[in-house]
Amino acid sequence: MLILLAGCEKPPANRVLPQRSPDGGYVFDFERGVPVIKEGRRLALRDESAPFRKNPDLYWLWDEENRLWVYDDAGKCVCYYEKTPSGWRRHYWSGKRSTNPENDLLPPLGLYPPCPTRH
């Protein structure tokens, strides 16, 4: 049986699950709506206290430094997860600029909807 789905496109990069980090070492997904990050098969983070759950207004994308960024369009929350020597930590991003803009952390291109196609 052959089924043709006219007009179907791949989901944008900021909606793909599970989503692998650029270096391939980490995977982001949700378990029962809760954000999780795995290192191989090992669960590295399950963020029960995250200010968001999986929903249609949520977007996520890894940056080139293996930080996972999450944008909640409904709640206007932007945060990122970063691996530190003591484990994965969630940080809120305000978007405010410092006096040293070359040191300012910026979300990856394509995090916000609509997502341009990554090449």
mmCIF file of the C-alpha atoms, coordinates in Angstrom:
data_MODEL
# 
_entry.id   MODEL 
# 
loop_
_atom_site.group_PDB 
_atom_site.id 
_atom_site.type_symbol 
_atom_site.label_atom_id 
_atom_site.label_alt_id 
_atom_site.label_comp_id 
_atom_site.label_asym_id 
_atom_site.label_entity_id 
_atom_site.label_seq_id 
_atom_site.pdbx_PDB_ins_code 
_atom_site.Cartn_x 
_atom_site.Cartn_y 
_atom_site.Cartn_z 
_atom_site.occupancy 
_atom_site.B_iso_or_equiv 
_atom_site.pdbx_formal_charge 
_atom_site.auth_seq_id 
_atom_site.auth_comp_id 
_atom_site.auth_asym_id 
_atom_site.auth_atom_id 
_atom_site.pdbx_PDB_model_num 
ATOM 1   C CA . MET A 1 1   ? 0.000  0.000  0.000  1.00 0.00 ? 1   MET A CA 1 
ATOM 2   C CA . LEU A 1 2   ? 1.434  3.375  -1.021 1.00 0.00 ? 2   LEU A CA 1 
ATOM 3   C CA . ILE A 1 3   ? 0.322  6.515  0.776  1.00 0.00 ? 3   ILE A CA 1 
ATOM 4   C CA . LEU A 1 4   ? 1.351  9.917  -0.534 1.00 0.00 ? 4   LEU A CA 1 
ATOM 5   C CA . LEU A 1 5   ? 1.158  12.813 1.857  1.00 0.00 ? 5   LEU A CA 1 
ATOM 6   C CA . ALA A 1 6   ? 0.889  15.946 -0.249 1.00 0.00 ? 6   ALA A CA 1 
ATOM 7   C CA . GLY A 1 7   ? 2.232  19.102 1.305  1.00 0.00 ? 7   GLY A CA 1 
ATOM 8   C CA . CYS A 1 8   ? 3.873  17.367 4.266  1.00 0.00 ? 8   CYS A CA 1 
ATOM 9   C CA . GLU A 1 9   ? 7.147  18.881 5.346  1.00 0.00 ? 9   GLU A CA 1 
ATOM 10  C CA . LYS A 1 10  ? 9.706  17.866 7.886  1.00 0.00 ? 10  LYS A CA 1 
ATOM 11  C CA . PRO A 1 11  ? 9.157  19.520 11.269 1.00 0.00 ? 11  PRO A CA 1 
ATOM 12  C CA . PRO A 1 12  ? 11.347 22.587 11.761 1.00 0.00 ? 12  PRO A CA 1 
ATOM 13  C CA . ALA A 1 13  ? 14.639 22.037 13.603 1.00 0.00 ? 13  ALA A CA 1 
ATOM 14  C CA . ASN A 1 14  ? 13.273 23.766 16.711 1.00 0.00 ? 14  ASN A CA 1 
ATOM 15  C CA . ARG A 1 15  ? 10.506 21.122 17.045 1.00 0.00 ? 15  ARG A CA 1 
ATOM 16  C CA . VAL A 1 16  ? 12.398 17.864 16.368 1.00 0.00 ? 16  VAL A CA 1 
ATOM 17  C CA . LEU A 1 17  ? 12.407 15.214 19.112 1.00 0.00 ? 17  LEU A CA 1 
ATOM 18  C CA . PRO A 1 18  ? 14.524 13.580 20.216 1.00 0.00 ? 18  PRO A CA 1 
ATOM 19  C CA . GLN A 1 19  ? 17.097 16.244 19.428 1.00 0.00 ? 19  GLN A CA 1 
ATOM 20  C CA . ARG A 1 20  ? 20.791 15.437 19.392 1.00 0.00 ? 20  ARG A CA 1 
ATOM 21  C CA . SER A 1 21  ? 23.442 17.987 20.383 1.00 0.00 ? 21  SER A CA 1 
ATOM 22  C CA . PRO A 1 22  ? 25.869 19.175 17.678 1.00 0.00 ? 22  PRO A CA 1 
ATOM 23  C CA . ASP A 1 23  ? 28.660 16.916 18.969 1.00 0.00 ? 23  ASP A CA 1 
ATOM 24  C CA . GLY A 1 24  ? 26.253 13.975 19.237 1.00 0.00 ? 24  GLY A CA 1 
ATOM 25  C CA . GLY A 1 25  ? 26.998 13.384 22.910 1.00 0.00 ? 25  GLY A CA 1 
ATOM 26  C CA . TYR A 1 26  ? 23.651 14.487 24.354 1.00 0.00 ? 26  TYR A CA 1 
ATOM 27  C CA . VAL A 1 27  ? 20.000 14.011 23.501 1.00 0.00 ? 27  VAL A CA 1 
ATOM 28  C CA . PHE A 1 28  ? 17.094 16.220 24.541 1.00 0.00 ? 28  PHE A CA 1 
ATOM 29  C CA . ASP A 1 29  ? 13.570 14.870 24.823 1.00 0.00 ? 29  ASP A CA 1 
ATOM 30  C CA . PHE A 1 30  ? 10.521 14.893 27.083 1.00 0.00 ? 30  PHE A CA 1 
ATOM 31  C CA . GLU A 1 31  ? 9.289  12.138 29.370 1.00 0.00 ? 31  GLU A CA 1 
ATOM 32  C CA . ARG A 1 32  ? 5.662  12.644 30.328 1.00 0.00 ? 32  ARG A CA 1 
ATOM 33  C CA . GLY A 1 33  ? 6.017  16.323 29.409 1.00 0.00 ? 33  GLY A CA 1 
ATOM 34  C CA . VAL A 1 34  ? 9.107  16.854 31.584 1.00 0.00 ? 34  VAL A CA 1 
ATOM 35  C CA . PRO A 1 35  ? 12.364 17.931 29.877 1.00 0.00 ? 35  PRO A CA 1 
ATOM 36  C CA . VAL A 1 36  ? 15.199 15.400 30.012 1.00 0.00 ? 36  VAL A CA 1 
ATOM 37  C CA . ILE A 1 37  ? 18.762 15.287 28.737 1.00 0.00 ? 37  ILE A CA 1 
ATOM 38  C CA . LYS A 1 38  ? 20.531 11.981 28.225 1.00 0.00 ? 38  LYS A CA 1 
ATOM 39  C CA . GLU A 1 39  ? 24.212 11.231 27.773 1.00 0.00 ? 39  GLU A CA 1 
ATOM 40  C CA . GLY A 1 40  ? 24.189 8.054  25.762 1.00 0.00 ? 40  GLY A CA 1 
ATOM 41  C CA . ARG A 1 41  ? 21.651 5.831  27.511 1.00 0.00 ? 41  ARG A CA 1 
ATOM 42  C CA . ARG A 1 42  ? 22.231 7.487  30.890 1.00 0.00 ? 42  ARG A CA 1 
ATOM 43  C CA . LEU A 1 43  ? 19.738 10.046 32.175 1.00 0.00 ? 43  LEU A CA 1 
ATOM 44  C CA . ALA A 1 44  ? 21.800 13.164 32.949 1.00 0.00 ? 44  ALA A CA 1 
ATOM 45  C CA . LEU A 1 45  ? 18.945 15.571 33.768 1.00 0.00 ? 45  LEU A CA 1 
ATOM 46  C CA . ARG A 1 46  ? 15.242 15.335 34.487 1.00 0.00 ? 46  ARG A CA 1 
ATOM 47  C CA . ASP A 1 47  ? 14.052 18.873 35.241 1.00 0.00 ? 47  ASP A CA 1 
ATOM 48  C CA . GLU A 1 48  ? 10.859 18.418 37.254 1.00 0.00 ? 48  GLU A CA 1 
ATOM 49  C CA . SER A 1 49  ? 11.033 22.053 38.374 1.00 0.00 ? 49  SER A CA 1 
ATOM 50  C CA . ALA A 1 50  ? 11.292 23.495 34.841 1.00 0.00 ? 50  ALA A CA 1 
ATOM 51  C CA . PRO A 1 51  ? 8.997  26.513 34.289 1.00 0.00 ? 51  PRO A CA 1 
ATOM 52  C CA . PHE A 1 52  ? 7.555  24.783 31.215 1.00 0.00 ? 52  PHE A CA 1 
ATOM 53  C CA . ARG A 1 53  ? 6.206  21.456 30.004 1.00 0.00 ? 53  ARG A CA 1 
ATOM 54  C CA . LYS A 1 54  ? 5.977  20.122 26.472 1.00 0.00 ? 54  LYS A CA 1 
ATOM 55  C CA . ASN A 1 55  ? 3.326  22.135 24.657 1.00 0.00 ? 55  ASN A CA 1 
ATOM 56  C CA . PRO A 1 56  ? 2.629  23.602 21.190 1.00 0.00 ? 56  PRO A CA 1 
ATOM 57  C CA . ASP A 1 57  ? 4.129  26.970 22.210 1.00 0.00 ? 57  ASP A CA 1 
ATOM 58  C CA . LEU A 1 58  ? 7.503  25.500 23.166 1.00 0.00 ? 58  LEU A CA 1 
ATOM 59  C CA . TYR A 1 59  ? 10.626 25.527 20.979 1.00 0.00 ? 59  TYR A CA 1 
ATOM 60  C CA . TRP A 1 60  ? 14.091 24.094 21.640 1.00 0.00 ? 60  TRP A CA 1 
ATOM 61  C CA . LEU A 1 61  ? 17.431 24.065 19.885 1.00 0.00 ? 61  LEU A CA 1 
ATOM 62  C CA . TRP A 1 62  ? 21.059 23.282 20.720 1.00 0.00 ? 62  TRP A CA 1 
ATOM 63  C CA . ASP A 1 63  ? 23.727 25.909 20.139 1.00 0.00 ? 63  ASP A CA 1 
ATOM 64  C CA . GLU A 1 64  ? 27.222 25.150 18.842 1.00 0.00 ? 64  GLU A CA 1 
ATOM 65  C CA . GLU A 1 65  ? 28.584 24.980 22.425 1.00 0.00 ? 65  GLU A CA 1 
ATOM 66  C CA . ASN A 1 66  ? 26.203 22.123 23.358 1.00 0.00 ? 66  ASN A CA 1 
ATOM 67  C CA . ARG A 1 67  ? 23.882 24.360 25.365 1.00 0.00 ? 67  ARG A CA 1 
ATOM 68  C CA . LEU A 1 68  ? 20.210 23.497 24.984 1.00 0.00 ? 68  LEU A CA 1 
ATOM 69  C CA . TRP A 1 69  ? 17.983 26.568 24.598 1.00 0.00 ? 69  TRP A CA 1 
ATOM 70  C CA . VAL A 1 70  ? 14.243 26.509 25.296 1.00 0.00 ? 70  VAL A CA 1 
ATOM 71  C CA . TYR A 1 71  ? 11.757 29.220 24.357 1.00 0.00 ? 71  TYR A CA 1 
ATOM 72  C CA . ASP A 1 72  ? 8.195  29.209 25.686 1.00 0.00 ? 72  ASP A CA 1 
ATOM 73  C CA . ASP A 1 73  ? 6.177  31.454 23.375 1.00 0.00 ? 73  ASP A CA 1 
ATOM 74  C CA . ALA A 1 74  ? 3.160  31.421 25.709 1.00 0.00 ? 74  ALA A CA 1 
ATOM 75  C CA . GLY A 1 75  ? 5.045  32.335 28.860 1.00 0.00 ? 75  GLY A CA 1 
ATOM 76  C CA . LYS A 1 76  ? 7.785  34.268 27.074 1.00 0.00 ? 76  LYS A CA 1 
ATOM 77  C CA . CYS A 1 77  ? 10.424 32.331 29.000 1.00 0.00 ? 77  CYS A CA 1 
ATOM 78  C CA . VAL A 1 78  ? 13.861 31.814 27.495 1.00 0.00 ? 78  VAL A CA 1 
ATOM 79  C CA . CYS A 1 79  ? 16.289 29.596 29.315 1.00 0.00 ? 79  CYS A CA 1 
ATOM 80  C CA . TYR A 1 80  ? 19.191 27.351 28.496 1.00 0.00 ? 80  TYR A CA 1 
ATOM 81  C CA . TYR A 1 81  ? 20.767 24.237 29.942 1.00 0.00 ? 81  TYR A CA 1 
ATOM 82  C CA . GLU A 1 82  ? 24.517 24.063 30.230 1.00 0.00 ? 82  GLU A CA 1 
ATOM 83  C CA . LYS A 1 83  ? 26.737 21.257 31.432 1.00 0.00 ? 83  LYS A CA 1 
ATOM 84  C CA . THR A 1 84  ? 28.955 22.393 34.291 1.00 0.00 ? 84  THR A CA 1 
ATOM 85  C CA . PRO A 1 85  ? 31.507 20.452 36.356 1.00 0.00 ? 85  PRO A CA 1 
ATOM 86  C CA . SER A 1 86  ? 28.713 19.746 38.874 1.00 0.00 ? 86  SER A CA 1 
ATOM 87  C CA . GLY A 1 87  ? 26.176 18.614 36.238 1.00 0.00 ? 87  GLY A CA 1 
ATOM 88  C CA . TRP A 1 88  ? 23.516 20.163 34.011 1.00 0.00 ? 88  TRP A CA 1 
ATOM 89  C CA . ARG A 1 89  ? 22.125 23.527 35.138 1.00 0.00 ? 89  ARG A CA 1 
ATOM 90  C CA . ARG A 1 90  ? 19.229 25.629 33.886 1.00 0.00 ? 90  ARG A CA 1 
ATOM 91  C CA . HIS A 1 91  ? 19.810 29.362 33.455 1.00 0.00 ? 91  HIS A CA 1 
ATOM 92  C CA . TYR A 1 92  ? 17.325 32.088 32.595 1.00 0.00 ? 92  TYR A CA 1 
ATOM 93  C CA . TRP A 1 93  ? 18.304 34.376 29.752 1.00 0.00 ? 93  TRP A CA 1 
ATOM 94  C CA . SER A 1 94  ? 17.163 37.987 29.966 1.00 0.00 ? 94  SER A CA 1 
ATOM 95  C CA . GLY A 1 95  ? 18.510 39.211 26.648 1.00 0.00 ? 95  GLY A CA 1 
ATOM 96  C CA . LYS A 1 96  ? 20.070 42.221 28.341 1.00 0.00 ? 96  LYS A CA 1 
ATOM 97  C CA . ARG A 1 97  ? 23.356 43.404 26.881 1.00 0.00 ? 97  ARG A CA 1 
ATOM 98  C CA . SER A 1 98  ? 26.462 43.892 28.953 1.00 0.00 ? 98  SER A CA 1 
ATOM 99  C CA . THR A 1 99  ? 29.204 46.462 28.630 1.00 0.00 ? 99  THR A CA 1 
ATOM 100 C CA . ASN A 1 100 ? 31.217 43.749 26.856 1.00 0.00 ? 100 ASN A CA 1 
ATOM 101 C CA . PRO A 1 101 ? 28.904 42.623 24.016 1.00 0.00 ? 101 PRO A CA 1 
ATOM 102 C CA . GLU A 1 102 ? 31.538 40.241 22.660 1.00 0.00 ? 102 GLU A CA 1 
ATOM 103 C CA . ASN A 1 103 ? 30.947 38.157 25.803 1.00 0.00 ? 103 ASN A CA 1 
ATOM 104 C CA . ASP A 1 104 ? 27.139 38.223 25.612 1.00 0.00 ? 104 ASP A CA 1 
ATOM 105 C CA . LEU A 1 105 ? 25.525 34.832 25.235 1.00 0.00 ? 105 LEU A CA 1 
ATOM 106 C CA . LEU A 1 106 ? 22.944 34.701 22.429 1.00 0.00 ? 106 LEU A CA 1 
ATOM 107 C CA . PRO A 1 107 ? 20.371 32.022 21.567 1.00 0.00 ? 107 PRO A CA 1 
ATOM 108 C CA . PRO A 1 108 ? 21.025 30.011 18.423 1.00 0.00 ? 108 PRO A CA 1 
ATOM 109 C CA . LEU A 1 109 ? 19.558 31.188 15.136 1.00 0.00 ? 109 LEU A CA 1 
ATOM 110 C CA . GLY A 1 110 ? 16.331 29.331 14.513 1.00 0.00 ? 110 GLY A CA 1 
ATOM 111 C CA . LEU A 1 111 ? 15.203 29.036 18.141 1.00 0.00 ? 111 LEU A CA 1 
ATOM 112 C CA . TYR A 1 112 ? 12.247 31.371 17.728 1.00 0.00 ? 112 TYR A CA 1 
ATOM 113 C CA . PRO A 1 113 ? 9.295  30.491 15.490 1.00 0.00 ? 113 PRO A CA 1 
ATOM 114 C CA . PRO A 1 114 ? 9.150  30.238 12.572 1.00 0.00 ? 114 PRO A CA 1 
ATOM 115 C CA . CYS A 1 115 ? 12.349 28.267 12.275 1.00 0.00 ? 115 CYS A CA 1 
ATOM 116 C CA . PRO A 1 116 ? 14.444 28.726 9.164  1.00 0.00 ? 116 PRO A CA 1 
ATOM 117 C CA . THR A 1 117 ? 15.721 25.517 7.642  1.00 0.00 ? 117 THR A CA 1 
ATOM 118 C CA . ARG A 1 118 ? 19.162 24.533 8.872  1.00 0.00 ? 118 ARG A CA 1 
ATOM 119 C CA . HIS A 1 119 ? 21.646 23.533 6.196  1.00 0.00 ? 119 HIS A CA 1 
# 
